[in-house]
Amino acid sequence: DGYSELSAYERKRLKNITENAKFFAALQLHESAARLHQIATKRQSHVTKRVKPKKVEDETVRRRSMRLQRVEPTGIPEPEVPAQPGAEEYPQVPAGPLPMVPEDQTGNSQLPEDLLAMWMSISEVLLVTLSWYRDSLSSMVLSEENIRKVVKYRVCSMAIHPSESIIFVAAGDKSGQIGLWNVDHKSEGGAHIFVPHSHPVTCMHFSPCHPAHLLSLSNESLRCGDVTRAVFDEICRTEGNFSSFDFLDANASTAILGDWDGDVAVVDRRTPGTSPERSADIGFKRTRTVHVHPLDRQYFIAAGSVDVGIYDVRYLKSKGNKAVSSLKGHTKSVASAYFSPGTGHRVVTVCADDMLSTLSLLASLGRHNNNTGRWLTRFRAVWDPKREDCFVVGSMARPRQVEVFRDMGKLLHSFSNPDCLGSVCSINVVHPTRNILVGGNSSGRLHVF
């Protein structure tokens, strides 16, 4: 109302400005609201049609006054005035250290308390997280109902299903048996034993892309247990002695296999037959474990004898392979070497020289009794999948326990229960997302914390 002389577009524009002014006023943005209100209430001047200037055909060079030419009436040019720095130019910051003082507190040389408190809280995040992790370890306990003899003989390997709803564990023993245990099923029917191998089951993994597939490795073959079809498919067979394996890709179609005789082999499940795609001599006398880098999956680490080396699977050949990187310093046989789960920047090793080492530190973490003897499975230090800097390993200490270390060698926690745990848990596995640890001993028993 009152702007009937304006066009429909201008009336609509003023209406929008008015509504925006009311909105900003509701937000108590007083300056913006006042400005918009001023624009809305200001009467718009009538728009007149611009008169097009007539074209002057006879016009010659345009005349310029002496003032615009900066010439004095006497004909002497005026001296040039040096350019002054504009108001929008930024001040030059001096070199060297500068005090951390906010612009609005130039008279105060200290940081504001809220900013300082926030910054310190960020700096303490890692410590708080580690403290929370230690508390979560302390909350994990072992009870009688979570102990079960799952296989007949000594446990040589284990795998835990990544399910969030149930605790489902697989264990392989030295005779070729595989035991599957639903820990949440408290009756005797919760565990089942199968015999898909005739030699020790040295390595097992649940498929990362097929929850119903369990892959197991023995000296003579790599098999896939498919629960949906109730069959153990044979993926690869050899006349050699397989020792360990790991997936080369996220869909578990290819794998790298280690051999007790020192070689490694590449297997592709998509090709027909049960022979490896290729075999390679990496110069080891024994290859006990192989493990693929979590991010750059063309790299894998192999451990055996006194050797630990990282190799590029893309350049493997039958002979003459050289490691991309090697970890030196072990004087006796290395039982295992594994990349850290998040970035792969760390590697933890266990050696018969009673040492635990990490590749990131290029040094020993300290003395650890790894003398398991002939009746116990050798220790393997495995990373907690939920942490980049903490790993779990068996222990010869009494009372019997399973130990958790930081990558710097500090003991964080010991899992123990004198009433329930009276044996050495050589093989251990940690759930990828839940606070669950499973330890297996030499009599085929599993202990679930």
PyMOL commands that set and color helices and strands:
alter all, ss='L'
color gray80, all
select helices_A, chain A and resi 8-26+30-41+103-105+113-123+125-138+144-146+188-190+313-315
alter helices_A, ss='H'
color red, helices_A
select strands_A, chain A and resi 147-149+155-160+168-173+178-182+191-194+201-206+213-218+221-226+231-237+242-247+254-259+263-268+278-281+289-292+299-304+307-312+325-326+334-339+347-351+355-358+363-367+382-383+390-394+401-406+411-416+427-430+437-440+445-448
alter strands_A, ss='S'
color yellow, strands_A
deselect
rebuild
show_as cartoon
